[in-house]
């Protein structure tokens, strides 16, 4: 059966253009966002749809396809009773408040709020209506909880806007970090295999600071030199201050000299003047071994300036307290350190549980020689005498930072 669809759609468009319809038994919500008030009085089955005839509350009727309707909400008896009472309400605070109380008893909250708002519109100081709407009197003014929170810079849950923004950024950063933990591992496994070019392109595109920690963790687990260089190159792409600290630790704590040298070159390319100050922290003999102190000295050959001189002088010869493996063992062998921070042994007999050993740090002396263009070898007193006669910035030689 042919159905005259076009005239009906034109009629429907005219109705929707008038906004929401008048009151009726049912609320018919359309998929396009419109609403019709009326009742379904007939349903006609089509080949792949249904044609509904709707009696409009405002008079007349229309036909509409069921597929155009999102939901049909039947009006409750309480809503029907409300519609009758609303016809009788007078535009006074007392009349609106009375109907609001009736709506509250019948659990018609939207209608209750409407009439309470009419009350305070007519009588702004109506306390019962204000309280029912959630208002409180603050410093002589009525305000809702939401208004008070917004005025204090807070969200509805009481959190400051700044706290929310910090929390949101933290959650977003952690979500990106989690994605990198998964993706970086997959991309690394694909290097050298059939999808090598694609995996390498993915790594070459990494610039997000959220990838820093996952990269550093994977670099620490990497066993091949090429793999370590790949991770260093990926770190180099991330132009962010947070890259500096892991690069310094790689430059000083990595076993392989080539990798340490590559990390130093990346730090040098960054050109951050604070790098040398972080390196100076690793000159502290109370926290670091002679090998780390010497590596810090060699790094300062490339990255240091005259501000580092005092800290280098303090570390050209260092004392280190170590456990004495020969305590109570006459004729045993005990360790000493050479001027490269390496180990040597000598025969001793017994002794205390700990011993203090001296380390002449060649890496530190080399940095001093490069920066000052003088060389007093490992004579700390001569270095200090020279230093006091120079106008050199004191730097931050006493800077300490826990890892």
C-alpha positions in Angstrom: 0.0 0.0 0.0 1.4 3.4 -1.0 1.5 5.9 1.8 1.5 9.7 1.2 4.7 10.2 3.2 5.7 13.7 1.9 2.6 15.5 3.0 2.8 14.0 6.4 6.5 14.9 6.8 5.6 18.5 5.8 2.9 18.6 8.4 5.4 17.2 11.0 8.0 19.8 10.1 5.4 22.6 10.6 4.6 21.2 14.1 8.2 20.9 15.1 8.9 24.4 14.0 6.5 25.6 16.7 8.7 24.0 19.4 7.3 21.6 22.0 3.6 20.9 21.9 0.9 21.5 24.3 -0.1 19.3 27.1 -1.5 15.8 26.4 -1.7 12.3 27.7 1.7 11.1 26.2 5.0 12.8 25.5 6.4 11.5 22.2 10.1 12.3 21.9 11.4 12.3 18.3 14.9 11.2 17.3 15.7 14.7 16.0 15.2 16.2 19.4 11.6 17.4 19.0 8.6 16.5 21.2 4.9 16.0 20.5 2.2 16.1 23.1 -0.7 13.8 22.3 -1.8 10.2 22.2 -1.2 7.3 19.8 -4.7 6.3 18.4 -3.8 4.0 15.6 -0.8 1.9 14.3 -0.6 0.7 10.7 2.0 -1.9 9.8 4.1 -1.1 6.8 6.7 -3.4 5.0 9.6 -2.4 7.2 8.1 0.2 9.6 4.9 1.3 11.3 2.8 4.3 10.6 1.4 5.9 13.8 -1.6 8.2 14.0 -1.3 10.7 16.9 -4.1 12.7 18.3 -2.6 16.1 19.3 -3.4 17.6 22.6 -3.6 21.0 20.8 -6.2 19.5 18.4 -6.1 17.6 15.2 -3.9 14.7 14.4 -0.8 13.7 12.4 0.8 10.5 11.1 4.4 9.7 11.6 6.7 6.7 11.0 7.7 4.8 14.2 11.3 4.9 13.1 11.3 8.6 13.6 10.2 8.3 17.2 12.8 7.8 20.0 10.5 7.2 23.0 6.9 7.5 24.0 6.4 8.5 27.6 3.0 7.9 29.1 1.7 10.7 31.4 1.2 9.5 34.9 -2.0 10.1 36.9 -0.1 12.6 39.1 1.1 14.5 36.1 -2.5 14.6 34.7 -3.7 15.9 38.1 -0.9 18.5 38.1 -2.0 19.8 34.7 -5.5 20.4 36.0 -4.2 22.2 39.2 -1.8 24.3 37.2 -4.8 25.8 35.3 -6.1 27.1 38.6 -2.9 28.5 40.1 -2.8 32.3 40.7 0.3 34.3 40.0 1.1 34.9 43.7 3.8 33.6 46.0 1.2 31.8 48.2 -0.5 30.1 45.3 2.7 28.9 43.6 4.1 27.7 46.9 1.0 25.8 47.7 1.2 23.9 44.4 5.0 23.4 44.9 4.2 21.6 48.2 1.6 19.4 46.4 4.2 18.6 43.7 6.7 17.6 46.5 4.1 15.2 48.0 3.5 13.6 44.6 7.2 13.4 43.7 7.0 15.8 40.8 10.4 17.4 41.4 10.8 19.4 38.1 7.3 20.9 38.5 8.0 21.6 42.2 11.2 23.5 41.3 9.4 25.5 38.6 6.8 26.8 41.1 9.4 27.5 43.8 11.3 29.6 41.2 8.1 31.5 40.5 7.7 32.1 44.3 11.2 33.7 44.7 10.7 35.6 41.5 7.6 37.2 43.1 9.0 37.3 46.7 12.9 37.1 46.7 12.9 36.9 50.5 10.6 33.8 50.8 12.7 31.7 53.1 10.9 28.4 52.8 11.1 28.5 49.0 14.7 29.5 49.1 15.6 26.7 51.5 13.7 24.1 49.3 15.7 25.3 46.3 19.0 24.8 48.3 19.7 28.4 49.1 21.5 29.6 52.2 22.0 33.2 53.4 25.7 34.0 53.3 26.8 37.5 54.4 23.3 38.8 53.8 22.9 37.3 50.4 21.1 34.2 49.2 23.2 31.7 47.3 23.0 28.0 46.4 25.8 25.6 47.3 26.9 25.5 43.7 27.1 29.3 43.6 29.1 29.4 46.8 31.5 26.8 45.4 32.0 28.6 42.2 32.6 31.9 44.0 35.3 30.1 46.1 36.8 28.7 42.9 35.6 25.1 43.6 33.8 22.4 41.7 30.6 20.7 42.9 32.6 18.1 44.7 34.4 20.8 46.7 37.7 20.4 44.8 39.5 23.6 43.9 39.6 24.3 40.1 43.4 24.3 40.3 43.4 21.0 42.2 41.1 19.5 39.6 43.3 20.7 36.7 46.4 19.3 38.4 44.6 16.0 39.0 43.3 15.9 35.4 46.7 16.5 33.9 48.2 13.9 36.2 45.6 11.3 35.2 46.2 12.2 31.5 50.0 11.9 31.9 49.7 8.5 33.6 47.3 7.3 30.9 49.8 8.3 28.1 52.6 6.8 30.1 50.8 3.5 30.4 50.2 3.4 26.6 54.0 4.0 26.1 54.9 1.1 28.4 52.9 -1.2 26.2 53.7 0.4 22.8 57.5 0.9 23.2 57.9 -2.8 24.1 56.0 -3.8 21.0 58.0 -1.4 18.8 61.3 -2.6 20.1 60.5 -6.2 19.5 59.6 -5.3 15.9 63.1 -3.8 15.2 65.0 -6.1 12.8 61.9 -8.0 11.7 59.4 -7.8 8.9 57.8 -4.6 10.2 61.1 -3.0 11.0 60.5 0.3 9.1 57.1 0.8 10.7 58.4 0.1 14.2 61.4 2.4 13.7 59.1 5.2 12.4 57.0 4.8 15.5 60.0 5.2 17.7 61.3 8.2 15.7 58.0 9.9 16.2 58.2 9.8 20.1 58.4 13.3 21.5 56.0 13.1 24.5 57.6 13.5 28.0 55.3 10.7 29.2 57.6 8.3 27.4 60.7 9.3 29.4 60.4 6.8 32.3 59.3 3.9 30.1 62.2 4.5 27.8 64.7 4.7 30.7 63.2 1.5 32.2 63.6 -0.4 28.9 67.1 1.0 28.4 68.1 -0.4 31.8 66.9 -3.8 30.7 68.5 -3.6 27.3 71.3 -6.1 26.7 72.6 -5.1 23.2 74.7 -2.0 22.5 72.6 -1.2 19.4 69.4 -1.4 21.5 70.8 1.0 24.1 71.8 3.5 21.4 68.3 3.2 19.9 66.8 4.1 23.3 69.2 7.0 23.8 68.3 8.4 20.3 64.7 8.1 21.3 65.3 10.1 24.5 67.2 12.7 22.5 64.0 13.4 20.5 62.1 14.5 23.6 63.1 18.1 24.2 62.0 18.3 27.8 63.9 19.2 31.0 63.0 15.8 32.6 65.3 14.1 30.1 68.3 15.6 31.7 68.4 13.6 35.0 68.2 10.1 33.4 70.8 11.1 30.8 73.2 12.2 33.6 72.6 8.9 35.4 73.3 7.0 32.2 76.5 9.1 31.6 77.8 8.2 35.1 76.4 4.8 36.0 76.2 2.9 32.7 79.0 0.2 32.5 79.7 0.6 28.8 81.9 3.6 28.0 80.4 4.2 24.5 76.9 4.6 25.9 78.2 6.9 28.6 79.9 9.0 26.0 76.8 9.1 23.8 74.7 10.4 26.8 77.3 13.1 27.5 77.1 14.3 23.9 73.3 14.5 24.0 73.5 16.5 27.2 76.1 18.8 25.5 73.7 19.3 22.6 70.9 20.3 25.0 73.1 23.2 26.2 71.4 23.4 29.6 73.6 25.4 32.0 72.2 23.5 35.0 73.6 20.2 33.8 77.0 20.9 35.3 75.4 21.6 38.7 73.8 18.2 38.6 77.1 16.6 37.6 78.8 18.4 40.6 76.5 16.5 42.9 78.2 13.2 41.9 81.6 14.5 43.1 80.5 13.8 46.7 82.7 11.1 48.2 80.2 10.5 51.0 77.7 9.2 48.4 79.6 8.0 45.4 82.5 5.7 44.6 85.8 6.8 43.0 84.6 5.4 39.6 81.5 7.6 39.6 83.4 10.6 40.8 85.9 10.2 38.0 83.2 9.8 35.4 81.6 13.0 36.7 84.9 14.7 36.3 85.3 13.5 32.7 81.8 14.6 31.9 82.6 18.1 33.3 85.5 18.2 30.7 82.7 18.6 28.1 80.0 20.2 30.2 81.7 22.2 32.9 83.0 25.8 33.2 84.9 27.8 35.8 81.9 27.6 38.2 82.7 23.9 38.8 86.4 24.6 39.7 85.9 24.7 43.5 83.9 21.5 43.6 86.5 19.7 41.4 89.4 20.8 43.6 87.5 19.4 46.6 87.2 16.1 44.8 90.6 15.8 43.1 91.6 13.5 46.0 88.8 11.9 48.0 88.6 9.6 51.1 86.3 6.6 51.1 85.4 4.4 54.1 85.0 0.8 53.1 84.5 -2.5 54.9 87.8 -4.1 55.8 87.7 -7.7 54.5 90.9 -8.4 56.5 89.6 -7.6 59.9 90.8 -10.4 62.2 92.5 -12.1 59.3 96.3 -11.6 59.5 98.1 -11.8 56.2 95.0 -11.2 54.0 94.7 -8.9 51.0 93.0 -5.4 51.2 91.9 -3.1 48.4 93.2 0.4 47.5 92.2 2.7 44.6 94.4 4.0 41.8 94.2 7.5 40.3 91.6 6.2 37.7 89.2 5.2 40.4 90.1 1.5 39.7 91.1 -1.1 42.2 94.5 -2.5 43.5 95.4 -4.8 46.4 98.0 -5.0 49.1 98.8 -7.5 51.8 97.9 -6.6 55.4 97.4 -8.3 58.6 94.1 -7.9 60.5 92.8 -4.5 61.4 89.5 -2.6 62.1 86.2 -3.5 60.5 86.3 -0.4 58.3 89.2 1.4 56.7 89.6 4.7 55.0 91.3 4.7 51.6 92.5 7.6 49.4 91.6 7.9 45.8 93.5 10.2 43.4 90.9 11.0 40.8 92.4 11.3 37.3 89.1 12.2 35.7 88.6 15.2 38.1 92.3 16.3 37.6 91.7 16.2 33.8 88.6 18.4 34.1 90.5 20.9 36.3 93.4 21.0 33.8 91.0 21.6 30.9 88.9 24.3 32.6 91.8 26.2 34.3 94.6 25.6 31.9 96.9 24.9 34.8 97.9 21.6 36.4 98.8 20.9 40.0 98.3 17.2 39.7 96.8 15.8 42.9 98.2 18.5 45.2 94.9 19.8 46.7 96.7 22.4 48.8 98.4 23.8 45.6 95.1 23.9 43.8 93.4 25.7 46.7 96.3 28.2 46.9 95.9 28.9 43.2 92.1 29.1 43.5 92.2 31.8 46.3 94.3 34.0 44.1 91.8 33.8 41.2 88.5 35.6 40.8 86.4 32.6 40.1 82.7 32.2 40.9 82.3 29.9 43.9 79.6 27.9 42.1 77.6 25.3 44.0 80.3 23.1 45.3 78.4 22.2 48.4 75.2 21.3 46.5 73.8 18.0 47.7 70.8 16.2 46.3 69.4 12.8 47.2 68.6 10.4 44.3 
